[in-house]
């Protein structure tokens, strides 16, 4: 299971590197449905929102989950 999680996180990182932010948000959402406390998936999702220039959503999403 650990390798599956690492592979999914790597996929999200690659999507962000390829500037496929909407896909990265979707993939990180699947990870967060499995484990809503997955900090790395949460931060990657916030980063994707940030790169989409949706800074308010990125900030609110990350702060809401972290607080």
PyMOL commands that set and color helices and strands:
alter all, ss='L'
color gray80, all
select helices_A, chain A and resi 2-17+21-34+39-51+55-66
alter helices_A, ss='H'
color red, helices_A
deselect
rebuild
show_as cartoon
